[in-house]
């Protein structure tokens, strides 16, 4: 039986941070378990190839249950599977959210998680090519850069948004979030910089760190109310790993609650229905939150990113890591409030110089899309067990767009996207509508959303602070067990989640190391 001080479940963004930070102490033995494979394929490195990784072995390929707010549709929920997790397949957009998000966490009882206390961890983890300053650092592991290629259609979007009255914002992670501008990306010299690239790979030569791939965790083993071991399945056989200090679940918003429930921590009635003995009756898997995404798309007379991948593009990327192949497919964006006079956004816009409707089908003609993402949500979903078998996918009901408030705000976000598309700078190259609501009337937009909306693939909240874990991310009622990933987020931040998860893991590593001394 192998013994470790710390065993981390999941080599996604949080797991990579924890493995690197905890194994920096040569006196402890750390294991990082990952159900997927190594991150060695070229499609992970080349930013423009990101869409090719969904529905492959690098994607858990989750689907939601029939969604009442989406016309009964079941929607795909891509999650990275393998070293680096979703940071190996995402669009690399680096957004921290709004300072008010974290201040609200603290206000609601998550002591120590205010923006003032989180900002040092954002800075600590970041190596920003713009240099150091009040909001940024340059000595951290994660490389953050401006895009090396900006498509002409993205430049037109910036100008059109300004024509529509949106102020230019050169740094969405700076003094204010509102406005239109270019996203910074988790890239290093034109290549994807995943959490594995930034944190894990530099640490893998350490003799006190074992990275174990192809390992399906069956359950957390308890001795009374203390987590003492993990049961895993690997290479055709079961194995038990003994844990001296802590088990840390970093399996994500879907995986961590599933593993807790399989191990007897969750809603007692649900566990009983699967003949799982209840160790702690708690609301695991509840309060699922995700941003909602809906694109409006248009055909253009101007060549789009559809044409990327020519011999010249490949040569430029190979030699200089520049050009269209270094693009993440989202050239620019905006944050706005649909409430007049409000300075905190409730909608994020993405501009794609591609005619993409569903993120899973390749474009076939030139065009562009402006996608509205609902940031401030009141809808809540659930993650529940489908089976007592650890290899069964959980049941996921996002329940998005089921409240009048969310429907109203999302409709206004779509209107904002359409308004920008009508401005002269984009109208000059806009040939025809590809996929838009019939009109801007409430009924037509609501119908459009039921048929076209999806999630923004930013799930959070299923093991939230104050409900399942405490402010130090320790599972309530159990010793030696912690959850560190997006599932601990109490209320979802206004923006893409990867930067937030990295900072959560940085802060958690400090907590763990402090407790160990």
C-alpha positions in Angstrom: 0.0 0.0 0.0 1.4 3.3 -1.0 1.4 6.1 1.5 1.4 9.9 0.9 1.0 13.0 3.0 -1.3 14.6 0.5 -3.3 13.0 -2.3 -4.9 15.4 -4.8 -7.7 14.1 -7.0 -7.8 15.8 -10.4 -5.0 17.3 -12.4 -7.0 20.3 -13.7 -6.2 23.9 -12.9 -6.5 23.7 -9.1 -4.8 20.3 -8.9 -1.8 21.4 -10.9 -1.4 24.5 -8.6 -1.7 22.4 -5.5 0.7 19.7 -6.7 3.4 22.3 -7.5 3.0 24.3 -4.3 2.7 21.4 -1.8 5.5 19.4 -3.3 7.9 22.4 -3.0 8.3 21.1 0.6 10.8 18.2 0.1 9.7 16.7 3.4 6.2 15.7 2.2 5.1 13.1 -0.3 2.4 14.2 -2.7 0.3 12.2 -5.2 -1.7 13.8 -8.0 -4.3 11.5 -9.5 -5.8 12.1 -13.0 -8.4 9.9 -14.7 -7.3 11.1 -18.1 -4.1 10.9 -20.1 -1.0 13.1 -20.6 -1.3 16.4 -22.4 1.1 15.6 -25.2 -0.9 16.2 -28.4 -0.2 19.2 -30.6 -3.9 20.3 -30.6 -3.4 21.3 -26.9 -0.4 23.5 -27.7 -1.9 25.3 -30.8 -4.5 27.9 -29.8 -6.6 27.7 -33.0 -7.0 24.0 -32.6 -8.9 24.2 -29.3 -12.3 23.3 -30.8 -10.8 20.0 -32.1 -10.4 18.7 -28.6 -14.1 18.6 -27.6 -15.8 15.2 -27.9 -12.4 13.4 -27.8 -10.7 11.5 -25.0 -9.6 14.9 -23.7 -13.2 15.9 -22.9 -15.4 14.2 -20.3 -18.2 14.9 -22.8 -20.9 15.5 -20.2 -24.4 16.4 -21.2 -27.1 18.1 -19.2 -30.5 16.6 -18.5 -33.5 18.0 -20.4 -33.4 21.7 -19.6 -36.7 23.4 -18.8 -35.4 26.8 -19.6 -33.9 25.7 -23.0 -37.0 24.1 -24.5 -36.3 20.7 -23.1 -33.0 20.4 -24.9 -30.0 18.5 -23.4 -26.9 20.6 -23.9 -23.2 19.5 -24.1 -21.0 20.5 -21.2 -17.4 20.1 -22.2 -14.9 19.6 -19.4 -11.2 18.8 -19.9 -10.1 15.3 -19.1 -6.3 14.7 -18.8 -3.3 16.6 -17.4 -4.2 20.3 -17.3 -8.0 19.6 -17.2 -10.1 22.3 -18.8 -7.2 24.6 -19.0 -5.9 22.3 -21.7 -9.0 22.7 -23.9 -10.5 26.1 -23.0 -10.4 29.4 -25.0 -7.6 30.7 -22.7 -9.4 34.0 -21.8 -7.9 35.4 -18.6 -10.7 37.2 -16.6 -10.8 37.5 -12.8 -14.3 38.6 -12.4 -15.4 41.8 -10.6 -14.1 42.9 -7.2 -17.7 43.0 -6.0 -18.0 39.3 -6.5 -15.4 38.5 -3.9 -16.6 41.2 -1.5 -20.0 39.5 -1.7 -18.4 36.2 -0.8 -17.0 37.7 2.4 -20.3 39.5 3.1 -22.1 36.2 2.9 -19.8 34.5 5.3 -16.8 33.3 3.4 -14.3 34.9 5.7 -11.0 35.8 4.1 -12.2 35.8 0.5 -12.7 39.5 -0.1 -11.2 41.1 -3.2 -8.6 42.8 -1.1 -7.5 39.3 0.2 -7.8 37.6 -3.3 -5.9 40.2 -5.3 -2.5 39.1 -3.9 -3.1 35.6 -5.1 -4.1 36.7 -8.6 -0.8 38.7 -8.7 1.2 35.9 -7.2 0.2 33.4 -9.9 0.6 35.7 -12.8 3.5 36.4 -15.2 1.9 39.2 -17.2 3.8 40.5 -20.2 2.5 44.0 -19.4 4.7 44.0 -16.3 4.1 44.6 -12.6 1.7 47.1 -11.2 -1.2 47.6 -8.8 -3.2 44.8 -10.4 -0.6 42.6 -12.0 2.5 40.6 -11.4 5.2 39.2 -13.6 7.0 36.6 -11.5 4.3 34.0 -11.2 4.0 30.7 -13.0 1.0 31.5 -15.3 1.9 33.3 -18.5 -0.6 36.0 -19.4 -0.2 37.8 -22.7 -2.0 40.0 -25.2 -3.1 38.2 -28.3 -0.4 37.8 -31.0 -3.0 38.0 -33.7 -6.1 40.2 -34.0 -8.4 39.6 -36.9 -9.7 42.6 -38.9 -13.2 41.6 -38.0 -12.3 41.9 -34.3 -10.9 45.3 -34.8 -14.2 46.3 -36.5 -16.1 45.0 -33.5 -14.1 47.2 -31.2 -14.9 50.2 -33.3 -18.6 49.2 -33.7 -18.9 48.8 -29.9 -17.5 52.3 -29.4 -20.0 53.6 -31.9 -22.7 51.9 -29.9 -21.5 53.9 -26.8 -19.3 51.4 -25.0 -16.1 52.9 -23.6 -12.8 51.4 -24.5 -11.2 49.3 -21.7 -7.6 48.3 -22.1 -7.6 46.0 -19.0 -10.6 44.1 -17.9 -8.7 43.0 -14.8 -7.7 46.5 -13.8 -9.5 49.4 -12.2 -12.8 48.8 -14.0 -14.4 45.9 -15.8 -17.0 47.8 -17.9 -16.2 48.5 -21.5 -15.0 47.0 -24.8 -11.5 45.7 -25.5 -9.2 42.8 -26.2 -8.9 39.9 -23.8 -5.6 38.8 -22.4 -4.9 35.1 -22.8 -3.1 32.3 -20.9 -0.5 31.9 -23.6 3.3 31.8 -23.6 4.9 33.0 -26.8 1.8 32.2 -28.9 1.2 28.8 -27.5 -1.4 27.7 -24.9 -0.1 28.0 -21.3 -2.2 25.5 -19.4 -2.1 25.1 -15.6 0.0 22.0 -16.3 2.5 24.1 -18.4 2.6 26.8 -15.8 2.7 24.8 -12.6 2.9 21.0 -12.9 5.4 20.3 -15.6 8.2 22.3 -13.9 7.6 20.3 -10.7 7.4 16.8 -12.1 11.1 16.1 -11.7 10.7 16.3 -7.9 11.2 12.9 -6.3 8.4 13.6 -3.7 5.7 14.1 -6.4 3.9 11.2 -8.1 1.6 12.0 -11.0 -0.6 9.0 -11.7 -2.7 9.1 -14.9 -5.5 6.7 -15.9 -6.6 6.6 -12.2 -10.3 6.5 -11.6 -11.0 7.3 -7.9 -13.7 5.0 -6.5 -14.3 6.6 -3.1 -12.7 8.4 -0.2 -12.2 6.0 2.7 -13.1 7.2 6.2 -12.0 6.1 9.6 -14.9 7.4 11.7 -15.1 11.1 10.7 -11.6 11.3 9.2 -10.5 10.7 5.6 -7.6 8.3 5.7 -7.3 6.7 2.3 -8.5 6.6 -1.3 -9.7 3.6 -3.3 -8.7 3.9 -7.0 -9.0 1.7 -10.1 -6.0 1.7 -12.5 -4.6 -0.7 -15.0 -7.4 -3.2 -14.4 -7.2 -3.5 -10.6 -8.2 -1.7 -7.5 -5.6 -0.1 -5.2 -5.7 1.8 -1.9 -3.6 4.9 -1.3 -3.0 5.7 2.4 -3.2 9.4 3.2 -1.4 10.8 6.3 -2.4 14.4 6.2 -5.1 15.4 3.7 -7.2 14.2 0.8 -7.9 17.1 -1.5 -10.6 16.9 -4.1 -10.0 19.0 -7.2 -12.1 17.0 -9.6 -14.2 20.0 -10.7 -17.8 21.2 -10.2 -19.2 17.9 -11.5 -16.6 15.5 -10.3 -16.0 16.6 -6.7 -19.6 16.4 -5.6 -20.0 13.1 -7.3 -17.0 11.7 -5.4 -18.2 13.1 -2.1 -21.6 11.5 -2.6 -20.1 8.1 -3.6 -18.1 8.4 -0.4 -21.2 8.9 1.8 -21.2 12.7 2.0 -24.3 14.3 0.5 -28.1 14.4 0.7 -29.1 11.4 2.9 -32.3 10.6 0.9 -30.4 10.5 -2.4 -27.6 8.4 -0.9 -30.1 6.0 0.6 -31.7 5.4 -2.8 -28.4 4.1 -4.1 -27.7 2.1 -1.0 -24.8 4.3 0.0 -24.3 4.7 3.8 -24.5 8.3 4.9 -21.5 9.6 6.7 -22.6 13.3 6.6 -26.0 14.6 5.5 -25.2 17.8 3.6 -26.3 19.6 0.4 -23.6 18.3 -1.9 -24.4 18.9 -5.6 -26.9 21.6 -5.0 -26.7 25.3 -6.0 -25.0 24.6 -9.4 -24.4 27.8 -11.3 -23.3 28.5 -14.8 -23.2 31.5 -17.2 -25.6 31.3 -20.1 -24.3 31.8 -23.7 -26.2 32.8 -26.8 -24.6 33.9 -30.1 -26.0 36.0 -32.9 -24.2 35.4 -36.1 -23.9 37.1 -39.5 -22.4 36.4 -42.9 -19.7 38.8 -44.1 -18.0 39.9 -47.3 -14.7 40.0 -45.4 -12.6 36.8 -45.0 -13.0 35.3 -41.6 -10.9 33.1 -39.4 -12.4 30.2 -41.3 -9.6 30.6 -43.8 -6.8 30.1 -41.1 -4.5 27.1 -41.6 -3.0 27.9 -45.0 0.6 26.9 -45.7 1.6 30.5 -45.1 -0.2 30.5 -41.7 1.5 27.2 -40.7 4.9 28.5 -41.7 4.4 31.7 -39.8 3.2 29.9 -36.7 6.0 27.3 -36.9 8.7 29.9 -37.2 7.4 32.8 -35.0 4.3 31.5 -33.1 2.3 34.3 -34.7 -0.6 34.7 -37.1 -4.1 33.2 -37.3 -3.0 29.8 -35.7 -2.1 31.7 -32.5 -5.7 33.0 -32.2 -8.0 31.6 -29.6 -11.0 32.3 -31.8 -12.3 35.1 -29.6 -10.6 38.3 -30.7 -12.3 40.8 -28.5 -15.1 41.3 -26.0 -17.0 43.6 -23.7 -18.6 43.9 -20.3 -21.7 45.9 -19.9 -24.7 46.4 -17.6 -28.2 46.2 -18.8 -29.3 48.4 -15.9 -28.8 52.1 -16.7 -26.2 53.7 -14.5 -24.9 50.5 -13.0 -21.1 50.1 -13.0 -21.0 46.4 -12.3 -21.6 44.2 -15.4 -24.3 41.6 -15.8 -23.4 40.7 -19.4 -20.2 39.7 -21.1 -19.9 39.8 -24.9 -17.5 37.7 -27.0 -16.7 38.5 -30.6 -15.6 35.6 -32.8 -14.4 36.3 -36.3 -16.0 33.0 -37.3 -19.5 31.9 -38.1 -19.9 29.5 -35.2 -23.3 28.8 -33.7 -22.8 26.0 -31.2 -19.0 25.7 -30.4 -19.1 22.1 -31.6 -19.5 22.3 -35.4 -16.9 23.8 -37.8 -17.9 26.9 -39.8 -18.7 26.5 -43.5 -18.9 30.1 -44.6 -17.3 33.5 -43.8 -19.0 35.4 -41.0 -18.8 36.5 -37.4 -20.6 36.0 -34.2 -21.3 38.1 -31.1 -22.2 36.0 -28.1 -23.9 37.3 -25.0 -23.0 35.6 -21.7 -25.3 36.1 -18.7 -22.9 36.9 -15.7 -25.3 37.6 -12.8 -27.6 34.6 -12.5 -30.4 33.7 -10.2 -31.1 30.2 -11.6 -29.7 27.3 -9.8 -29.2 23.7 -10.9 -28.0 20.4 -9.4 -25.5 17.6 -9.8 -26.9 14.2 -8.6 -25.8 10.6 -8.9 -26.9 8.5 -11.9 -25.6 5.3 -10.4 -23.5 4.1 -7.5 -20.9 3.1 -10.0 -17.9 5.5 -10.0 -17.6 5.2 -13.8 -21.1 6.5 -14.4 -21.5 10.1 -15.4 -23.5 12.2 -12.9 -26.9 13.7 -13.7 -26.4 17.4 -14.4 -29.3 19.8 -14.5 -28.0 23.4 -15.1 -31.6 24.8 -14.9 -30.4 27.9 -16.6 -32.9 30.6 -17.8 -35.7 29.4 -15.5 -36.2 32.7 -13.7 -37.9 35.9 -15.1 -34.9 37.9 -14.0 -32.4 35.8 -15.9 -34.6 35.7 -19.0 -35.0 39.5 -19.0 -31.3 40.2 -18.5 -30.3 37.7 -21.1 -32.7 39.1 -23.6 -31.2 42.6 -23.1 -27.8 41.1 -23.6 -28.8 39.7 -27.0 -30.2 43.1 -27.9 -26.9 44.7 -27.0 -25.1 42.3 -29.3 -27.5 43.0 -32.1 -27.1 46.7 -31.6 -23.3 46.5 -32.0 -23.7 44.4 -35.1 -25.8 47.2 -36.7 -23.2 49.9 -36.3 -21.5 51.2 -39.4 -18.1 49.6 -38.8 -19.6 46.1 -38.9 -22.6 46.9 -41.2 -20.0 47.8 -43.9 -19.0 44.1 -44.2 -22.2 42.4 -43.0 -23.9 40.6 -45.9 -26.9 38.9 -44.2 -28.2 37.4 -41.0 -27.1 33.8 -40.3 -28.7 33.1 -36.9 -30.5 35.9 -35.1 -33.9 36.4 -33.4 -36.8 37.2 -35.7 -37.1 40.6 -34.0 -36.1 42.3 -30.8 -39.6 41.7 -29.3 -39.5 39.8 -26.0 -41.4 36.8 -27.4 -39.0 36.4 -30.4 -35.9 36.7 -28.3 -37.2 34.3 -25.7 -38.0 31.8 -28.4 -34.5 32.2 -29.9 -32.9 31.6 -26.5 -35.0 28.4 -25.9 -33.6 27.1 -29.2 -30.1 28.5 -29.3 -28.8 29.2 -25.8 -26.3 27.0 -24.1 -24.1 27.2 -21.0 -20.8 29.1 -21.1 -19.1 26.1 -19.7 -18.3 27.9 -16.4 -19.9 25.6 -13.8 -19.5 26.4 -10.1 -21.0 26.2 -6.7 -21.8 22.5 -6.0 -19.6 22.3 -2.9 -20.0 25.9 -1.9 -18.4 27.6 1.0 -20.8 27.8 4.0 -22.8 24.8 2.7 -20.4 22.0 2.1 -17.0 23.4 3.0 -15.9 26.0 5.5 -13.9 29.2 4.6 -10.7 27.1 4.6 -12.3 24.7 2.1 -12.5 21.8 4.6 -15.5 19.5 4.2 -17.9 20.2 7.1 -18.0 17.3 9.6 -15.0 15.4 8.1 -11.3 15.8 9.1 -8.5 15.5 6.6 -10.7 16.2 3.6 -10.7 19.4 1.5 -12.2 20.5 -1.8 -10.3 23.0 -3.9 -11.8 23.8 -7.3 -14.7 25.9 -8.8 -17.3 23.8 -6.9 -16.4 25.7 -3.6 -17.4 29.1 -5.2 -20.4 30.5 -3.2 -21.7 32.7 -6.0 -20.3 32.6 -9.6 -18.0 35.5 -10.5 -18.6 37.8 -13.4 -16.3 36.3 -16.0 -14.4 33.3 -17.2 -13.5 31.0 -14.3 -10.0 29.7 -14.9 -8.1 32.7 -13.4 -10.4 32.5 -10.4 -9.7 28.8 -9.9 -6.0 29.4 -10.1 -6.2 32.0 -7.4 -8.4 29.9 -5.2 -5.8 27.1 -5.4 -3.0 29.5 -4.6 -4.8 30.6 -1.5 -5.7 27.1 -0.5 -2.1 26.0 -0.8 -1.1 28.7 1.6 -3.8 27.6 4.0 -2.7 23.9 3.8 1.0 24.8 4.3 0.2 27.1 7.2 -1.9 24.4 8.9 0.9 21.9 8.5 3.5 24.1 10.3 
